Amino acid sequence: MKIAGYEHLELLLSGRRNKYYQISFADSPAYNFIKTNIPSKNLITLKSDGKLKSLYLDENKILQKTNATNQLKKKNITAFAPIDSSSTYKEKLAKDKGLTIIAQPWKTQKKFENKIFFEKLLTTNNLPKPKGWILKSKKDIESINKFPAVLQSPNSSGSRGTFFLNNKKEIEKTIESEKLKFPLLCREFINGLPFGITLLIGKREMMFSALRLQMYFPKKDGTNIYYGTQWVKKSDLPKEVINKIETNILKMGEVLISQKFHGIANFDFMIKDKEIFFIECNPRLVGPSPQMSNTKELLHNLDFSEEFIAASTSKKLSSHKPFIPDTKFKGCTVDLDSLKSQLQNTKVKELPKIGYYKIEKNKLEYVSGKINDYNKANLILLKHSLLPNEKINKNSLLGFAFTNEQMSEIHGNTYSMTKNGEKTLNALQWILEKTY
């Protein structure tokens, strides 16, 4: 099976990158980085005809309005791997063109991401979760008896559609002011350590990734800012907690298999007083996924892209590993959107190169565009999504940065940013501010 992806970082960072095809625009900021790291015959070059801004991050439009599918056909490519999600358009196109989509089917993804569906799934299967209430109308608000609480729309994503509230009056006001429609999910807020883990499911095999801490830190206005994820050693947590995580992820995997689920599932969960609480499920590639491709020890020293492709196509995984690998890697994925506040309403003038940087005197200095250089200490991979003359607003997606260095540290039931973490964020902020 020949597989292509549009600027697909997981495939690009895989140790087997030379077998995959990459689609990119000739005037894309990422084009030279991709061109440097794969055989020329594996690069599918598109022309934007001056419309890069409207096409760049929209795979549906790219497949619809360019000659990408014709080029796939010419190269006898039989599968397309979306950046993160499938879609009804991609699935219709795949059916018409005889392509396989390497992703969870769109309907399945939306079903498991639905907060109310997942709440019911956890309840039915007696999996640990915060106390919750499904609100079908305003009168159901009276039954809520745990505060603070988290109110969510069923299809909320990230911070959009999620509200942290302290009493019933705040819930009523938020529903009115935000024009939220019932049903809604309200859950007790768990003040603990926020973690994530990836589960791959093949025919019947399962594979757990290493654990990652989700780096939420408070802002001056009382809200939290999400900086990204920090990979965590298994031995950093008590054995009792690890056993509970592995037991419940295994049970969750068995539940998914009973639902005829195969592919990837990322779970967010909280740890408090040595207990775990499932929060949500994201059955798609996520921000930290590229580091699993580059750093094999995060997935039992196996190639993440190969295992992900096998799981997504309901093939057998290379092995059954339903336990957390004990990685020594403590690198991070930094969500550049966390640094966006000072860039609001600015216009991009100077694009930084996509590639590898080192920190010199609190600034980022470009080192290389070669992937093999990444495993050298102290290098940061900058994969931004900025375009020339783009005006930054609250909906802009800035991309990610990946570092091999530790940025946060766990202290029992809390965690903090390290000096190296602050240094890294300051250097990333510097290079983003340098663009305008």
N, C-alpha and C positions, 0 to 999 in steps of 0.2 A: 504494500500500500504506500503510494507516494503522497506525502502530506505537505500542505502549504499553510502558512499563517501570515496575517498582516502585521508586520513589525512585532512578531510574537517573541517576547523576551524569554519565556520558558524554553521554547525550542532553540532559541539562539544561545542560551547559556548552558544547554545540555552538552555533555561530553560527546554526544553523537550528533552535534549540530550540522555536520556536513551531509547528513542524509536527508535533512529537511529543506524545504523551499521557503523563502521569505518574499513577501510582497511589500514594496515600498515605492513612494513617489520619488522621482529624481530630485525634486526640490524640498524633500522632507528633511528636517533637522537630523533624523536618525539614519538617513540613507548611507552616508559614508561609514558610519559605525557598522552597519549591517554588511556593507560591501567589503569591509576590511576582514570580516570574520567568517565568511562562508565562500565556497567556490563560486566563481562568476556564473556558472551554468545554473546555480540554484537561486539566483536573484531575479525576481520578476519585477521589472521596472515599469512604473505607471507614469503617465503625463497628467498633470493636474490642470493644464491649460488656464493657469491663473486662478483656479478655484480651490486651492489647497485648504483655505480656511474653512470652507463649507464641507469638505470631504474628510479632513485629516483624521478625526476620531470617530467617524461614523461608518462602520463596516457595511451596513446595509446600503448606504449611498455609494460606497466604493465598489461594491459588487454590482450595483444597479447602473451606475453612470460612467463606469470606465470599461476598458476592455479586459479587465482582470480575468473574468471567466473564460474568455477566448484563449488567453495565455495559459491558463490552467489546462485547458483541453489540449493545446499544442504540446505541452510537456507531459501529457498523459497522467496528470495529477488526479487522484481519485478521492482525496479527502481534504477538507478545509477545517483548520483549527481556529475558532474565534479567539479574540484577545481574552474574553472572560465568559461571555454568554452567547447562547444561540438566540434565535428570534423566529417568529412565524415566517418572515420573508426569507431568511437563510434556509429554513427547512423546506420551504416551497421551491426555492431555487435549487437546492440540493437534489430534491426529487426530480425536477425537470432535467437537471444536468447529469444525473447519475453520480452525485458526490455523497460522501459520508461526512457528517458534521461531528467533529471531535469535541463534544460537549454534552452536557445533560440536556435532554429534550426540553424545549421552552416551557411547556405546560408543567412538566415535572419540577423544573426549577422554581417556577412561580408558586407552585403548590407548597413546596417545602419551605420557601422563604416567607410564606404567609404566616404572620405571627399567631393568628388564631388557630390555624391548622396545626402548627407546631405545638402550641399550648395543649390542644386536645390530644395530640400524639403522645406527648410526655405524660399527661394525666392517665390516659388509657393503659399505658405500658409501665406505670409506676416508676418513672424515671425522675430523678431529683430536679426540682425547679423551685423558683420563688412562689410564694402564695399568689394566686392570680384570680381575676374576675373577668369574665367576658360580659361586656356591657352591651345589651341589645337596645336599651333605651335609657333615658335620664333617670328613671326610677331605680335602675340597678346600681346607681352611684351610692345609694344608701347602704348597700351591703359591704362596701369597702371599709375595712377596719384596721388597716396597716399603713402607716405613713412614716417617712416619705414614700411616694409611689411613682411608678413610671407608667405613663399613658402612651399607647401606641396605636396608630392606624394599622390595619392588617398588612398593608403593603409598604410600610415605612422602610426607608433605606438610610443607613447611617444616622445622622442627627435629624434628618428631615422626617417629620411625622412622629417624632419622639419627644416627650415632655416630662420633666421632673417636677413633681408637684407635692405640696405639703398638707393639703386638706381637701375636703369635698368641694368647698366653694371654688378653690382654684381649678379643680377639675371641670366644674360647670362653666366657669368663665373661659377656660381654654377651649372647650368644645364649641362654645359660641363664637369666640373671637377668631379661632382658626377655621371655623366652619367645617368641623370634623363630622363625618357621617358614621352612624352606627352600622354594624357592630364595631366596638373598639376593645382593645385588650388593656387592662390595668393590672400591674403587678407590684408586689412589695419591692422596694429598692433594697438591694443587697450591697452593703458597703464592705467589699472584700477585695481580693486580688483578681483582676480580670485576665483571663487566659484564653488562648485559642489553640486548636489542634486540627490537623487534617486527617481525614479517614478516606482511604481508597478501597473500593469494593469491586472485585472482579466477578467471576462466576459465583464462587462462594468464599473466595479468599478475602482476607482483610489485611490492611497495612496501616499502621499508625505512624504519623510523623513525630518529630520532636515537639516539645511544648514551646509556646511563645507567649510572653507577657505583652499585654496591650498597654502601651504607654499613654495613659490619660493623666494629665496634670491640671491642677486648678488654675484658673485665670483670676485676675483681680476682681472681676465682676461676679465671681461666685460660680460661673459655669466652668466646664472642663474643656480642655483642648486635647485632641488626639494626635500624637506625634508619630505613631507607627507601632512597630512590634520589635520586641527584643527576644531572641532565641535563648532558651533557658536549659541549663543542665538538669537532667533527671535527678541528680543527687542534691540539687538545690532545694528540693522539697522533701518533707518527711515521707518515709516509705509508706506509712499509713495512707497519706493523701494520694500518692502515686497509685497504690493498689485500688483506691476508690475510683480514680480517673480511669484506669485501664478496665476495671470491671464494668463501669457504666458506659464507656465508649464501645466495649465489646457488645454489651446488651443493646445499645443503640444500633450498632451495625447489624445485629441479628433482626432487629425490628425493621430496618431498612430493607434487608434481604427479603423478609416476609412480604414487603410492599413491592417486590420485584425491582428494587432500586439497584443500579450499578453506576459506577463513576466516582466522582469526587464529592465529598461533603466536608465543609469546614464548620466546626462548632465553636461558638463563644460560650464560655462558662465562667462562673465566679467561684472562688474558694474563700470560705469564711469559717473559722473555727474548725478547720480540718474537714469540712463538708463541702461538696460541690453542688452547684446549681446551674443547670443548662439554661442558656439565655436565648440563643437563636442558631439557625442552621443556614449556611450559604453554600448551595451545591454548585459551585463554579470556581474558577481560578480567582485568587485574591491577591492583594498587594505583596504578601511574603512569598508567594509561590515561586517567583524566579530564583530566590535564594535556595530553595530546595533543589532546583535544577543545577545550580552552580556548586552547591555544597552537599555532596552525596551522603555524608554522615547524618544529615537531617532526616533521611529516609533509609536507614539501615544500610548505608553504603550502596544503595541502588540508584539507578538513573530515574529521576522523578518523571521526566517527560515520557519515557518508555512505559513506565507503570501507569501513568495517567492515561495514555492512549489506549493501553490494554483495558483498563477499567471502563473507560468511556465507550468502548466498542464491545463491552460484555465478553471480553476475552479473559483467559486465566492469567492472574498475576504471576510473576516469577517465583513468588513464595508467599506463604501465609505467616504474617508477622503482626499478630494482634497485641502489640505491646509497644511502649514508648522507647525509642532508641536513646542510649545515654551519650548524647553528643557532648563534645567539649566546645563546640562553636557557640560564641556569644555575640555574633554580629546582629545588625539591625536593619530593618526596612523603615525608611523615613518617608512619611507622606508629606510631600512638599506643600500640599494645601494648608498644612498647619502653620505655614510661614507666610500665608497670603495676606493677612490683615494690613500690613504696611505697604502692600502693592496695589491696594484697591484704587481703581480708576487711573492707573498708570498705563503707559503705552510702551510695548516692548520695542527697543531700538537695537540692542546688541544681544544676539543669541549666544549663550555659552555652548561650546561643543558638547555633544553627547559622548561620554567616555569616562576614563578613569582619572581621578584627581588625588592630590595629596594636600594636606593642610600645612601651609607655611605662614607663620605669623598671623594666625586667625583668618587667613584667606585661603581660597581654593586655587591650587595651581595645577593646570592640565599636565598629565603625564603621558597618557597613551590611549589609543583606541583599540588595543588588542585585548581580547577577553582573557587570554592566558596570563596577562599581567595582574589580573584582579586578586589573585590569591597571595600577592605580595602584601606584607603588613602595611596597615595604615592607609590603604587606598580606598577611595569612595567611587562607586559607579553612579554617575549622574545621568538619569534617563528622564529628562524633563519633557513636557508636552507643549512648550511655548512655540509660538509662531511669530514671524516678523510682523511688526506693526499691530500686533494683537493688543486690545485694551483689556486689562485685567479687571474682572468683576467677581461678585460672590459665587457665580456659577462656573467660573473658569477652573479647568482641571490642570494642575501644574506638573503632575507626574510624581516620580519617586526617586529616592537615592538609596543606595545599598552600601553598607559598611561592614567590614569584618571585625570592627571594634565594639566592645561593650559600651552601652550608653546609659543603662539604668541598672539598679541593684536592689534586690529584695532584702528586706529586714523583717523577718517574721511575717506579720500580717500587713505590712506596708512596703512601699518601695520608693526610691528616690532617683533623680537624675544624677549621674556621675559628672565629674568635672570634664571628662572626655566627651560626654553627651552634650553638655553645654557648649563646649568648644566646637563640636561638629555642627550643632544647630546654628551657631553664630557664623561659621564659615559658609554654610548653605544659605543663610540669610544674606550674607555679603554678596554672593554670586548672583542671587536672584535680584537684589537691589541694583546690581551693576547692569542689569538688562535695560533699565530705563533712564 
